[in-house]
Amino acid sequence: MLRYVLTFLPWIAFAVLSTNGEARFGAAAALLVSLVLLAIDRRAGRGWDEMVIELSSGVFFAGLTLAAFTVTPAPFGEYGPAVSVAWLALTAWGSLAVRKPFTLGIARRTTPAAVQATPLFYRVNAVITAVWAVGFTLNAVGLALLLAFAPHATVAIIAVKVCGFALPALFTIRYPQIVRARYAA
């Protein structure tokens, strides 16, 4: 679970620091966090396939930081949180489209090589990545709707943000356990 918190730390920083349509400092902080995490992960010997979300985060926040400091008014305005989660949705859906679910590299770190070679390993990770993709998509849509129709509904916005990450994370923890139990029986 800690790994997922670290993976999404740039997004958390952006969500916390980008308020009222002001993306500059949130984007810059998220970019800095992204770069630090990438450097730490590479020094720890993690492969690029283990850092798909981290790489995607770096690209997104580099572009957003550049735009936030050069474009007025701020890019995406008050829709920044929805757009940022939509980027994660595109990353997850894209990884599925190229048949390289972003969770594969992460799962390889804790899974024996014999298991990694099975079609079931791929299928489990494809399902987990699809759940993340759906979660990100629903999160982005929910945020966009709230920001359009109830921008001052802070509790609802926070709830959507938290659920959009927490529910897929819980699924990611539980689903492999369910599959293992099913195949052990």
Phi, psi and omega in degrees: 000321179301323180299320180291324177297315179296319180302320184261008180303319176300322181289324177294315178301316180297315182298320182286319187270347181258098180233157176053038177076006182262101186261349188306299187285328175295317179294317180296317178295318180295321177297315179300314178299317179302313182294320179296315180296319177299316180296315179298315181297317180294319177296330179280358177089012180287140178280162180299328180292344177274352188235036182299312180294320180297316178296315179300320178299314180301315179297312182299310185287334173295313179295317181293321179296314178302312181294320183296329181266354182239344183247133176234133356290172183307140179301140177071349179052226182287353181271007180309313179299322179291318181294320181296320178288328175298324176299317177297321177299314178298321178298312181295312179297320179297319179295327176289321182297325179267011177061035176227069181310134186298341180279347181302308182298321179295316182292330181298332181296331187242012184239135178299149182303323180298324179286321181300332183279357184268151175298330180296321179301313178298314184298317179300316180289327175296319178294315180298315179297321178297321178296318175298316181299315178295317179300314178297318181298311179296322177299312181298315180295314179300316178296317180300317180294315179296317180294331179281318189251341180213060186297343180262007179276068187303317181298316180295319180297315178297318180299317179296315180299313182294312180297324180297338177253320185292317182295313175297326178295317177297319177299318180299325178285315187282318189302313178300325177296318179296315180296316179300315180296321180296318182277344176281336183283000000 
